[in-house]
Amino acid sequence: MSEPGGVPKVVAGVSRYLDDRLGLGNVVRRNIRKVFPDHWTFLLGEIALYSFIILLLTGTFLTFWFQPSMGHVAYTGPYAPLRGVMMSEAYASTLHISLEVRGGLLMRQIHHWAALLFVGGLMAHLLRIFFTGAYRKPRELNYHIGLVMFAIALVEGLTGYSLPDDLLSGAGLRITQGILIGLPLVGTYLSFFLFGGEYPGEDVIARFFTIHILLLPGLLVALVTAHLTLMWVQKHTQLARKGRTNMNVVGGPFFPSFMLKSGAFFMFTFAILAGLGAAVQINPIWLFGPYTPADISAGSQPDFYMGFLEGSLRITPGWEINFAGYTLPLSVLIPGLLPLALIFGGLIVYPSVERWITGDTREHHFAERPRDNPHRTAIGMAAVTFYGVLWLLGANDEISDHFHIPLFATTWFGRIAIFAGPVLAYVVTYRLCRGLRLRDAQMIGHGVETGVIKRLPEGEFTEIDVPASDDMAAPLLGAETIPELRGAELAADGAEDGEPRPKGLRGRIGRLRARMSRAYSEPPITEGPGADGEGRKAVTAGESYRRPDQGS
């Protein structure tokens, strides 16, 4: 039975009951029709969100059987090669989950694959935010919340990776302890605190377990809630298209359009992870054996998101400083901390540095195309190359073995590529972005090639061009300009005839800021008259593009 409006009686009754007691009717009616823009890149963040939900569900299942203890037991389970071997209770319980609990191995593998997809989704989402400039005002706070979530996700992955106490995860834990104990003054105390004494101690698994299932997930749930709330209040960025401005959002309503698509995408994500968990083996700990500090296996690599730290350790030459009875192991501290400082430090300060260079304090609700900000895109690709080289060299032994290249050669390749690669990536990316912008300007100014050749009365052959359509022209002319500081040219070139430099651009720092502003700024895409003989103009923020024949 349904109400006159077509709503099922049960739903109507529950809704009326809640509205009478909580007053949610107006709130729901106001927000249920909220508009969300539609583009495939917006799904990258949803992949991370859905993977996190699956992580919580599968992790809850695993905690029912996992024993976070380093107490020693003799294995008596069904896996014959390990019978009678002494191992920790954590490792034995993980074997029990994998080989004896019904569905345990499937849940373990889904959990592991979801962890990889969660971090991968966060990385892809972060790259989209950076390359499209979605971190600009008013979204700086939400951007930094996302960075904190990413950092916590890496630590969450490290703690979860170490819990089985197998030989592979133990090797990673040993590297972590080596970096920790190498910290000046406080390293030894921090190591003893974490491990409960000399490495490996008896407490680290229990402490990591508490951090992994309680502290960090709680922080992530709180940050995800804050992130989504801010996104809801500030509205989602959208790409420049016909009819879109900084003052509107064009897309589908939250209900039913967005909810149906999101529900289907969640089921699709779960299906992919379930398929991977069922068909693709990952982390077979029974093959690695229990961890003992005296053993390590060849060809061991961490999960992909920690591979860049492994690579930095492998290509750094031996280097230590002895002073006043203290040893500073720079060959551990620099590769263990410097890449993290460069990547996270750069991501944290970049929005403020860009705002300082451009003086741009406007609100931005358009997601830029990467080509529309060549310097930012080039800097981002240089950082990706820096990360990629380190990640690749994290498997330099496997590369040497499979491709029969001397390990010495792959190591020196990494030492050179870590400096030359980002520079080359910056130059190539910047030139590509500039070339694409010039092609866009040519298309706007001269029209789109049709492939039709016409012979003029004088005998000359020429190709017929047609004006770009609205859908093609709007993203090009709707791109926001990258402003230059007022007076930057005067401050950069030097004042003449005693004319004072603008305030804020004085002194060495001011002149540097002026030069950076002039180099960083980009003019709008505009190119004389169009193919139809009528002029086109660049569209500034807050306007929407209209063809000349449409009028105002």
C-alpha positions in Angstrom: 0.0 0.0 0.0 1.2 3.5 -0.8 0.3 7.0 0.3 -1.5 9.3 -2.3 1.9 10.7 -3.3 3.2 7.3 -4.3 5.4 6.8 -1.2 5.1 3.3 0.4 3.2 3.5 3.7 6.0 2.0 5.7 8.5 4.6 4.4 6.0 7.4 4.9 5.3 6.2 8.4 9.0 6.0 9.4 9.7 9.4 7.8 6.8 11.1 9.6 7.9 9.5 12.9 11.5 10.8 12.6 10.4 14.2 11.3 8.0 14.7 14.3 10.8 14.0 16.8 13.9 15.2 15.0 12.7 17.8 12.6 14.6 16.4 9.7 12.0 17.0 7.0 13.3 20.5 5.9 17.0 19.4 6.1 16.4 16.4 4.0 14.2 18.2 1.4 16.9 20.9 1.1 19.8 18.6 0.7 18.4 15.6 -1.2 18.3 17.6 -4.4 21.8 18.9 -4.1 23.5 18.8 -7.5 26.8 17.0 -8.1 28.8 17.4 -11.3 29.5 14.3 -13.4 33.0 13.4 -14.5 34.9 10.1 -14.4 37.8 11.7 -12.4 35.5 12.5 -9.5 35.2 8.7 -9.0 38.8 8.4 -7.8 38.0 9.7 -4.4 35.0 7.4 -4.2 37.2 4.4 -4.9 39.3 5.2 -1.8 36.1 5.7 0.3 34.5 2.4 -0.7 37.8 0.6 -0.2 38.0 2.1 3.3 34.5 0.8 4.1 35.4 -2.7 2.8 38.6 -2.5 5.0 36.5 -1.8 8.1 34.2 -4.7 7.4 36.8 -7.3 6.5 39.1 -6.1 9.3 36.3 -6.6 11.8 36.0 -10.2 10.7 39.7 -10.9 11.0 39.9 -9.5 14.6 37.7 -12.3 15.8 40.5 -14.9 15.3 43.7 -12.9 15.3 45.9 -13.1 18.5 48.1 -10.0 18.8 50.8 -11.7 20.9 54.5 -12.4 20.4 54.3 -15.4 22.8 56.1 -18.4 21.4 54.1 -21.6 20.5 54.8 -24.7 18.4 52.7 -24.9 15.3 50.4 -27.9 15.2 48.1 -26.9 12.3 47.4 -28.5 8.9 50.3 -27.0 7.0 52.9 -29.8 7.2 56.1 -27.9 6.3 55.7 -25.8 9.5 54.6 -28.4 12.0 56.7 -28.3 15.1 58.2 -24.9 14.2 58.3 -22.3 17.0 56.5 -19.1 16.1 54.6 -16.2 17.6 51.0 -16.5 18.4 50.3 -13.7 16.0 51.8 -15.7 13.1 50.1 -18.9 14.2 46.7 -17.2 14.4 47.2 -15.7 11.0 47.9 -19.2 9.6 44.8 -20.4 11.4 42.7 -17.7 9.7 44.2 -18.5 6.3 44.1 -22.3 6.4 41.4 -23.4 8.9 38.7 -20.6 9.3 36.0 -20.9 6.7 36.4 -18.0 4.3 39.4 -16.7 6.3 41.8 -16.7 3.5 39.3 -14.9 1.2 38.7 -12.2 3.8 42.5 -11.8 4.4 43.1 -11.4 0.7 40.2 -9.0 0.2 41.5 -7.0 3.1 45.0 -6.8 1.7 43.8 -5.9 -1.8 41.4 -3.3 -0.4 44.3 -1.7 1.5 46.3 -1.4 -1.7 43.3 0.0 -3.5 42.6 2.4 -0.7 46.1 3.9 -0.8 46.1 3.8 -4.6 42.8 5.6 -4.7 44.0 8.3 -2.3 47.1 8.8 -4.4 45.1 9.1 -7.6 42.6 11.4 -5.9 45.4 13.6 -4.6 46.9 13.8 -8.0 43.6 14.9 -9.5 43.2 17.6 -6.8 46.7 18.9 -7.4 46.7 18.9 -11.2 43.3 20.5 -11.5 44.0 23.2 -8.8 41.1 22.0 -6.6 43.1 22.9 -3.5 42.6 26.6 -4.1 40.4 28.9 -2.1 38.0 28.0 -0.5 39.2 24.4 -0.3 42.6 24.7 1.3 41.4 23.2 4.6 39.8 20.2 3.0 43.0 19.7 0.9 45.1 19.6 4.0 42.6 17.2 5.7 43.1 14.9 2.7 46.9 15.1 3.1 46.6 14.1 6.8 44.4 11.2 5.7 47.0 10.1 3.2 49.8 10.2 5.8 47.7 8.2 8.3 46.8 5.7 5.6 50.6 5.0 5.0 51.1 4.4 8.8 48.0 2.3 8.9 49.3 0.2 6.1 52.7 -0.2 7.8 51.1 -1.3 11.1 48.7 -3.8 9.4 51.5 -5.1 7.2 53.6 -6.0 10.3 50.9 -7.8 12.3 51.2 -11.3 10.8 54.8 -11.4 12.1 56.1 -13.4 9.1 59.6 -13.1 7.7 58.6 -10.6 5.0 56.8 -8.2 7.3 59.5 -8.6 9.9 62.1 -7.4 7.4 60.1 -4.2 6.9 59.7 -3.8 10.6 63.5 -4.2 11.0 64.1 -1.3 8.5 61.6 0.8 10.4 63.5 0.2 13.6 66.8 1.0 11.9 65.5 4.4 10.8 63.9 5.0 14.2 67.1 4.2 16.2 69.2 6.4 13.8 67.4 9.6 14.9 69.8 11.8 16.9 69.4 11.9 20.7 65.9 10.4 20.8 66.2 7.4 18.5 67.2 4.8 21.1 64.5 5.9 23.6 61.8 5.8 20.9 62.9 2.3 19.7 62.9 1.0 23.3 59.5 2.6 23.9 57.9 1.1 20.7 59.4 -2.4 21.0 59.3 -2.7 24.8 63.1 -3.2 25.1 65.7 -4.5 22.7 64.5 -5.3 19.2 62.3 -7.2 18.5 61.0 -7.2 22.1 57.6 -8.7 23.1 55.2 -5.8 22.8 55.4 -4.3 19.3 52.6 -6.6 17.7 50.2 -5.8 20.5 50.9 -2.1 20.2 50.6 -2.1 16.5 47.4 -4.0 16.8 45.8 -1.4 19.0 47.1 1.4 16.7 45.9 -0.5 13.6 42.3 -1.4 14.7 41.5 1.4 17.1 43.5 4.6 17.0 44.2 5.1 13.3 40.8 3.9 12.0 39.0 6.2 14.4 41.1 9.2 13.2 40.4 8.2 9.6 36.6 7.9 10.2 36.6 11.4 11.8 38.7 12.9 9.0 36.6 11.3 6.3 33.5 12.7 7.9 35.0 16.2 8.1 36.3 15.9 4.5 32.9 14.9 3.1 31.1 17.5 5.2 33.3 20.3 3.9 32.9 19.1 0.4 29.1 19.1 0.8 29.1 22.6 2.2 31.6 24.1 -0.3 30.2 22.2 -3.3 32.2 20.1 -5.7 34.5 21.6 -8.3 33.4 21.1 -11.9 35.1 21.3 -15.3 34.5 24.3 -17.5 31.8 23.5 -20.0 29.0 25.4 -21.8 26.6 27.0 -19.3 28.8 26.5 -16.3 30.1 29.3 -14.1 31.8 29.9 -10.8 28.3 30.6 -9.4 26.5 27.4 -10.4 26.9 23.6 -10.4 25.7 21.6 -13.4 25.1 17.9 -12.9 22.6 15.4 -11.4 20.8 15.6 -8.0 22.0 13.7 -5.0 18.8 11.6 -5.1 18.2 9.6 -7.1 21.0 10.2 -9.7 24.1 10.4 -7.5 23.0 7.8 -4.9 22.2 5.2 -7.6 25.5 5.7 -9.4 27.4 5.6 -6.2 25.6 2.5 -5.0 26.4 0.7 -8.2 30.0 1.9 -8.1 30.4 0.6 -4.6 29.1 -2.8 -5.6 31.4 -2.8 -8.6 34.4 -1.9 -6.4 33.5 -4.7 -4.0 33.1 -7.2 -6.9 36.6 -6.3 -8.2 38.1 -6.7 -4.7 36.2 -10.0 -4.1 37.4 -11.3 -7.5 41.0 -10.4 -6.7 40.7 -11.9 -3.2 39.3 -15.2 -4.7 41.6 -15.5 -7.7 44.8 -13.6 -7.2 47.1 -14.7 -4.3 48.7 -12.0 -2.2 50.9 -12.2 0.9 51.1 -16.1 1.2 52.7 -15.9 4.7 52.9 -19.8 5.0 55.6 -19.6 2.3 57.7 -17.0 4.1 57.8 -18.6 7.5 57.8 -17.0 10.9 60.0 -14.0 11.6 63.4 -14.3 13.3 65.8 -11.4 13.5 68.6 -13.6 12.2 66.9 -14.5 8.9 65.9 -12.5 5.8 64.7 -13.6 2.4 66.1 -12.4 -1.0 63.9 -10.4 -3.3 61.8 -9.0 -0.5 59.9 -5.8 -1.3 57.2 -4.0 0.7 53.7 -3.0 -0.5 53.9 -0.5 -3.4 53.2 2.6 -1.3 56.3 2.0 0.8 58.5 1.1 -2.2 59.9 4.6 -2.7 61.4 4.5 0.8 62.9 1.1 0.0 64.4 2.5 -3.2 65.9 5.5 -1.5 67.6 3.2 1.0 69.0 1.0 -1.8 70.6 3.8 -3.9 72.1 5.8 -1.0 75.8 5.2 -0.5 77.2 4.4 2.9 77.7 7.6 4.8 78.0 8.3 8.5 79.4 11.0 10.7 81.1 10.4 14.0 81.3 13.3 16.4 81.9 13.6 20.1 81.3 9.9 20.6 78.0 9.9 18.6 77.4 8.3 15.3 75.0 9.9 12.8 74.0 7.3 10.1 73.2 9.6 7.2 72.9 6.7 4.8 69.8 5.7 6.8 68.4 9.1 8.0 68.5 10.8 4.6 66.8 8.1 2.5 64.4 7.4 5.3 63.2 10.9 6.0 64.2 13.2 3.1 61.8 11.8 0.5 58.9 12.0 3.0 59.9 15.6 3.8 60.1 16.6 0.2 56.9 15.0 -0.9 54.7 15.9 2.0 56.4 19.2 2.7 55.9 20.2 -0.9 52.2 19.2 -0.9 51.6 21.1 2.3 53.2 24.4 1.3 52.4 24.5 -2.4 48.9 26.2 -2.1 50.4 28.9 0.1 53.4 29.4 -2.2 51.3 29.6 -5.3 49.0 32.1 -3.6 52.1 34.2 -2.6 53.5 34.1 -6.1 50.3 35.0 -7.9 48.5 37.1 -5.3 45.3 35.2 -6.3 42.8 35.3 -3.5 39.7 34.7 -5.6 37.4 31.7 -5.0 37.8 29.0 -7.6 35.1 26.4 -8.3 36.3 25.3 -11.7 38.7 22.4 -12.0 41.5 23.5 -14.3 42.8 21.4 -17.1 46.5 20.5 -16.4 47.6 22.3 -19.5 46.1 25.6 -18.4 48.8 25.8 -15.6 52.0 24.6 -17.2 54.3 25.3 -14.3 52.1 23.5 -11.7 51.7 20.5 -14.0 55.4 20.4 -14.7 56.2 20.6 -11.0 53.7 17.8 -10.3 55.2 15.6 -13.0 58.7 16.2 -11.6 57.5 15.0 -8.2 55.8 12.0 -9.8 59.0 11.1 -11.6 61.0 11.6 -8.3 58.6 9.1 -6.6 58.6 6.8 -9.6 62.4 6.5 -9.8 62.6 5.7 -6.1 59.7 3.2 -6.3 61.3 1.4 -9.3 64.7 1.2 -7.6 63.0 -0.5 -4.6 63.2 -3.6 -6.7 66.7 -3.1 -8.2 67.7 -6.6 -7.2 64.8 -8.1 -9.0 65.4 -5.9 -12.1 69.1 -7.0 -12.1 68.1 -10.7 -11.8 65.4 -10.8 -14.4 67.0 -8.6 -17.0 70.6 -9.7 -16.3 71.9 -6.2 -15.5 74.6 -5.8 -12.9 73.3 -4.6 -9.6 76.0 -2.0 -9.6 74.6 -0.5 -12.9 71.0 -0.3 -11.7 72.1 1.3 -8.5 74.1 4.0 -10.3 71.3 4.5 -12.8 69.0 5.3 -9.9 71.5 7.7 -8.3 71.7 9.7 -11.6 68.0 9.4 -12.5 66.8 10.7 -9.2 68.3 14.1 -10.1 68.1 14.1 -13.9 64.6 12.5 -14.1 62.6 15.2 -12.4 64.4 18.0 -14.3 63.7 16.2 -17.6 60.1 15.6 -16.7 59.6 19.3 -15.8 61.0 20.5 -19.1 59.1 18.0 -21.2 55.8 18.5 -19.4 56.1 22.3 -19.5 56.8 22.3 -23.3 53.9 19.9 -23.9 51.5 22.1 -21.9 52.6 25.2 -23.7 52.2 23.4 -27.1 48.7 22.2 -26.2 47.7 25.8 -25.2 49.0 27.1 -28.5 47.0 24.5 -30.3 43.9 25.5 -28.4 44.5 29.2 -29.3 45.0 28.2 -32.9 41.7 26.3 -32.9 39.8 29.2 -31.4 41.4 31.7 -33.7 41.3 29.8 -37.0 38.7 27.2 -36.5 38.8 23.4 -36.8 40.3 21.6 -39.7 37.7 19.8 -41.8 39.9 17.9 -44.3 38.1 19.5 -47.2 40.4 21.1 -49.7 39.1 24.0 -51.9 40.6 25.5 -55.0 40.5 29.3 -55.2 40.0 31.1 -58.5 43.7 32.0 -58.5 44.6 28.3 -58.5 45.6 28.2 -54.9 44.5 25.2 -52.8 43.4 25.8 -49.2 41.7 23.8 -46.5 38.3 24.8 -45.2 38.1 25.5 -41.5 34.9 25.7 -39.5 34.4 27.5 -36.1 34.8 25.4 -33.0 31.5 24.2 -31.6 30.3 25.5 -28.3 31.2 22.2 -26.5 34.8 22.4 -27.9 35.3 26.2 -27.3 33.8 26.5 -23.8 36.6 24.5 -21.9 39.2 26.5 -23.8 37.8 30.0 -23.4 36.4 29.2 -19.9 39.9 28.5 -18.5 40.7 31.0 -15.7 43.7 33.2 -16.1 46.7 32.8 -13.8 47.2 36.4 -12.6 50.5 38.3 -12.4 51.2 40.5 -9.3 50.4 44.1 -9.9 53.7 45.9 -10.5 55.6 42.7 -10.9 57.2 43.8 -14.2 58.4 47.0 -12.7 59.8 45.2 -9.6 61.5 42.5 -11.6 63.1 44.8 -14.1 64.0 47.5 -11.6 62.5 50.8 -11.0 63.6 53.7 -13.3 63.8 57.4 -12.7 63.5 56.9 -8.9 60.0 55.3 -9.2 59.4 53.3 -6.1 58.7 49.6 -6.3 55.2 48.4 -5.2 54.9 47.4 -1.6 55.5 43.8 -1.0 57.9 43.6 -4.0 60.8 45.4 -2.4 64.1 44.0 -1.5 65.7 40.7 -2.6 62.7 38.6 -1.6 60.3 41.1 -3.3 62.3 41.0 -6.6 62.4 37.2 -6.5 58.6 37.1 -5.9 58.1 39.5 -8.9 60.2 37.4 -11.2 58.4 34.2 -10.1 55.1 35.9 -10.6 55.9 36.9 -14.1 57.2 33.4 -15.0 54.2 31.6 -13.4 51.4 33.7 -14.9 49.6 32.6 -18.0 47.5 34.8 -20.3 44.0 33.6 -21.3 43.5 31.7 -24.5 42.4 34.2 -27.1 43.4 34.4 -30.8 42.1 37.2 -33.0 39.1 36.7 -35.2 37.5 33.3 -35.5 37.1 31.3 -38.7 33.8 32.9 -39.3 35.4 36.4 -39.2 33.9 37.3 -35.9 36.1 37.9 -32.8 36.2 35.7 -29.8 37.2 36.8 -26.3 38.6 35.1 -23.3 36.0 34.3 -20.6 36.9 35.4 -17.1 35.9 33.8 -13.8 32.2 33.9 -13.1 31.2 34.1 -16.8 30.0 31.4 -19.1 31.1 31.1 -22.7 28.7 32.2 -25.5 29.3 32.1 -29.2 29.3 35.4 -31.0 26.2 34.5 -32.9 24.3 33.8 -29.7 24.4 37.4 -28.4 24.1 38.1 -24.7 
